[in-house]
Amino acid sequence: MVRGKTEIKRIENATSRQVTFSKRRNGLLKKAFELSVLCDAEVGLIIFSPRSKLYEFSSSRYIYTCLSYPLFVLRSTCAKNIDFSIRG
């Protein structure tokens, strides 16, 4: 059975939006952990909730991951929301 494609737009109901945020946050943290273990990748993830609560994951010491980021940002490409919304 194939699941229907979910339209990506803001959820208007505040309760539903919070529940979706919590579920997706947990899924994203799990995927970050899996990526770091399976591929031996250094992964750093920062999430701020709509209520400004911080959630973070790092496969190594977070400060080292953050400090190494500026060394790579100028010579790599970054994807933004607009890059993904154009794709069909």
C-alpha positions as CSV (number, residue, x, y, z in Angstrom):
1,M,0.0,0.0,0.0
2,V,1.4,3.4,-1.0
3,R,1.1,6.4,1.2
4,G,-0.1,9.6,-0.4
5,K,2.2,12.5,-1.0
6,T,2.0,15.0,1.9
7,E,1.7,18.6,0.8
8,I,4.4,20.7,2.5
9,K,2.8,23.8,4.0
10,R,2.4,25.3,7.4
11,I,0.0,23.5,9.7
12,E,-2.6,26.0,10.9
13,N,-3.8,24.1,14.0
14,A,-1.3,24.9,16.8
15,T,-1.8,21.6,18.6
16,S,-1.3,19.5,15.4
17,R,1.7,21.6,14.5
18,Q,3.3,20.9,17.9
19,V,2.6,17.2,17.7
20,T,4.0,17.1,14.1
21,F,7.1,19.1,15.3
22,S,7.8,16.6,18.1
23,K,7.4,13.5,15.9
24,R,9.5,14.9,13.1
25,R,12.2,16.2,15.5
26,N,12.5,12.8,17.0
27,G,12.7,11.2,13.6
28,L,15.3,13.7,12.4
29,L,17.5,13.2,15.5
30,K,17.3,9.4,15.0
31,K,18.3,9.8,11.3
32,A,21.2,12.0,12.3
33,F,22.4,9.3,14.7
34,E,22.0,6.5,12.2
35,L,23.9,8.5,9.5
36,S,26.8,9.1,12.0
37,V,27.0,5.4,12.9
38,L,26.4,3.8,9.5
39,C,28.7,6.1,7.6
40,D,31.2,7.1,10.2
41,A,30.2,10.7,9.5
42,E,30.6,13.6,11.8
43,V,27.1,15.0,12.2
44,G,25.9,18.1,14.0
45,L,22.3,19.1,14.2
46,I,20.7,22.1,15.8
47,I,16.9,22.5,16.1
48,F,15.1,25.4,17.6
49,S,11.4,24.8,18.4
50,P,8.7,27.4,17.7
51,R,8.9,28.1,21.4
52,S,12.7,28.7,21.2
53,K,13.7,25.5,22.9
54,L,17.0,24.1,21.7
55,Y,17.5,20.5,20.7
56,E,20.9,19.3,19.4
57,F,22.8,16.2,18.3
58,S,26.4,15.8,17.7
59,S,28.3,12.6,16.8
60,S,31.4,14.0,18.4
61,R,32.1,17.0,20.7
62,Y,29.7,19.6,19.5
63,I,32.1,22.5,19.9
64,Y,34.6,20.8,17.5
65,T,31.9,20.3,14.9
66,C,30.8,23.9,15.2
67,L,34.4,25.2,15.0
68,S,35.1,23.2,11.9
69,Y,32.0,24.5,10.1
70,P,33.4,27.9,9.1
71,L,36.4,26.2,7.5
72,F,34.2,24.4,5.0
73,V,31.3,26.8,4.5
74,L,33.1,29.1,2.0
75,R,34.1,26.3,-0.3
76,S,30.9,24.2,-0.3
77,T,27.4,24.7,-1.4
78,C,24.5,25.1,1.1
79,A,20.9,24.1,0.3
80,K,18.2,26.5,1.4
81,N,14.4,26.0,1.7
82,I,13.9,27.6,-1.7
83,D,16.1,25.0,-3.3
84,F,13.8,22.2,-2.2
85,S,10.5,24.0,-2.9
86,I,11.3,24.4,-6.6
87,R,11.7,20.7,-7.1
88,G,8.6,18.7,-8.0
